[in-house]
Amino acid sequence: MIVEIGHYALVLACALALVQAVAPIWGATRGDSALMAVARPLALTQFLFVAIAYAALTHAHLVSDFSVANVVENSHSAKPLIYKISGVWGNHEGSMLLWVLILSMCGAAVAALAARMPRDLYANALGVQGMIGAAFYLFILATSNPFARLANPPMEGADLNPILQDPGLAIHPPLLYLGYVGFSISFSFAAAALISGRIDANWARIVRPWTLAAWIFLTLGIAMGSYWAYYTLGWGGFWFWDPVENASLMPWLAGTALIHCASVMEKRDALKIWTIFLSILAFSLSLLGTFLVRSGVLTSVHAFASDPTRGVFILGILALAIGSALALFAWRASSLQGGGIFAPISREGALVLNNLLLTAACATVLVGTLYPLALEALTGEKISVGAPFFNLMMAPIAIPLFIAIPFGQQLAWKRGDLLAAAQRLLVAAIAALVAALIFFALHGGPAVPVALSALAIFVVVGAFADVAHRIAPRGFSSPNKWARAKGLPLSAWGTAIAHAGFGVSLLGIAATGWGVEKITTVKMGDVVTLGPYVVLVQDFSARNGPNYNETFARMQVRSAGAPVAEIEPSKRFYPARRMPRTEAGIATLGLGQVYVSLGEQGKDGGLDARFYWKPLVTLIWIGALIMAFGGLASVADRRLRIGVARRARNAPQGVPAE
Amino acid sequence: MKRSLASALLLLALAAPAHAVQPDEILPDPVLEARARHLSEQLRCMVCQNQSIDDSDAALAKDLRVLVRERLKAGDSDAQVKDYLVARYGDFILLKPPFKTETLALWLAPLAALVLGAAAVLSRRRRPEPVAPLTAEEKATLESLTRES
């Protein structure tokens, strides 16, 4: 019964979305405030119904209701509780339900904060949200119903794919979806601005926190996915240029360009059309990612993408959404008034360069991902585009970007002074040089990691040069530096922190060049030397987990004769799906990691194993956390909170909910 | 999009549970082995999704790793090894596609994006900002304001 309630709630949400797609926009064009006002309750109740649907499916998974096909295919009564919860989105149907849950949550959040916005803007934006929602509800109901029952329920489920039985699955997809779907808000507002033909700095101020929030989640989601792959795949790579990864990187690149471009629009009223275009692009690429992964065009072996009707349906949504958004853009963009002018050497100029490089990077990833598909469809010729291609093409785009970041931060709005900027970066340049010498002394060559780490230090130190200058300008004695530091807008700190995080990640990536790898067969009592550490293989053993059994090795990591960590790399076997899974043994020592992953056991009792020492590797993901924290500081900036305060002041006067 | 790496992970699970580069494959000569690893990173495991033979667990990847090492031991240059494999398996085996007519658009796309973007920026810059002339109504308002003061 609960399952049917969930199904019915989803149908109701779909019906509400259809009304929401039509009524508010119609109201906005006719100036009918009653019609516009329905957007808010519609969005809020829609969220309620989707939440009911989602809760119903979660309940079915929790109680292992094997009369529901989705539970049978993806769950098992012995599965640990956390994977019963996360297993809801560990499959196609459930993940699409999570997608619309987050979409309706975004719509409800816009509706809840609607009092801050011009009425026609939010009516149009919620109307567009309604269209996106309706399309995806129909998609789920028509092709991917998670509530389908089985006539003859089995006694036991097929279990979740062992690879997905991991805390990574619990965190990674929700973060990623919050990022992807979060960009739907800037998309909807961009479409709303095009419909009304009006866009100004206020628009940018309204949309900016949403875009930043989506960007923060996407950054964290990608980093989490990268770390998950790192510890699961067993050879310690962190980025593979896999098409599915690229699908998440493209919206991130476009979104990064968007938050920078929107800041120009907010401060200087310039780059309006470009901001609108990037808003459309970021969400379009999120939809493209959905299509690429869900349709099965990327790979025939992808587990949840076998049904071609789903691919065709999503392609339809994709074509309709992107096509109509771009058509609207082409038709109405010229009606948007351009704003302030600026010299090439200025903050605006630097941000234009940022946008140019980021969109070129995005185009490279897009073409590289789709080219093999297009070429095969057109000529039948099969080619591969993989890591060596992307590394080669992205380096000449990424390196100028890294060099330009600290310079851009020093330049003033309208007209900047490059020489003065360079002078302020002297400290950063010296720090980079010193770091290069230290790293060279520690590790010797090769030249590439040394040069990249110097660049990383330049970005990290240079990120704070602007803040330092504003706290203690050269030539002025400033007695109360602390008060000045506190007085700086949070967005200035946010910029510095996020850019520094970008540099920190680069340092982690550069340091992979100093890693040590040993692939060898070990026996009990063997000792493997690994850079500054020694790994002692103590013994091999076996044990049973809740829904798997595993063989594992006990190893001790020693430094200068003293034990510093214990690790237990293992190989698991999941009987329900008859699938193996490797669990790497990882010891985090300082910022680096000792990483051991097991292979096959030979007849003589020796065990194949891969041993790694990866110095500074955790910085790759710590950098992403710092970036997200910088984004958070920017969202908390006073100028974005001011509207909230005004709303609170107005509230007691009984402003009707519109 | 579901999980950014799910496909690679799933393939790994489907493939034979052998490991990427195994100890018995490693060549005694470290220089030759380093070349073999470098080559392996550029060759696709053709039954996998976008994995190099260096990363892959599949049986085919192991065969190819051994084949690469045999060719190197026989004295082939890196280019000769690649040519040998392309002759058998086609361009599909190269993770970095060759530069030729069919891949021209692929290789030039980043440059084209940069050039087009820069051209768009420059063309917008040269155009002076048009200032809309005052409407008759606005003129009248302005005149009335200036007369008052």
Interface residues (C-beta under 8 A of the other chain):
Chain A: W89 H92 S95 N161 P162 I163 L164 G168 L169 H172 P173 L176 Y180 G221 I222 G225 S226 W228 A229 T232 L233 G234 W235 G237 F240 W241 D242 P243 V244 E245 A247 S248 S286 G289 T290 L292 V293 R294 L298 T299 V301 H302 A303 F304 G338 I341 P344 V352 N355 L356 L357 T359 A360 A361 A363 T364 V367 G368 Y371 L375 T379 E381 K382 I383 S384 V385 G386 A387 P388 F389 L392 M393 P396 I397 I519 T520 T521 K571 M579 P580 R581 S597 G599 E600 D608 R610
Chain B: M1 K2 R3 S4 L5 A6 S7 A8 L9 L10 L11 L12 A13 L14 P17 A18 H19 A20 V21 Q22 P23 D24 I26 E41 Q42 R44 Q49 N50 Q51 S52 D55 G90 D91 F92 I93 L94 L95 K96 P97 E102 T103 A105 L106 A109 P110 A113 L114 G117 A118 V121 R125 E129
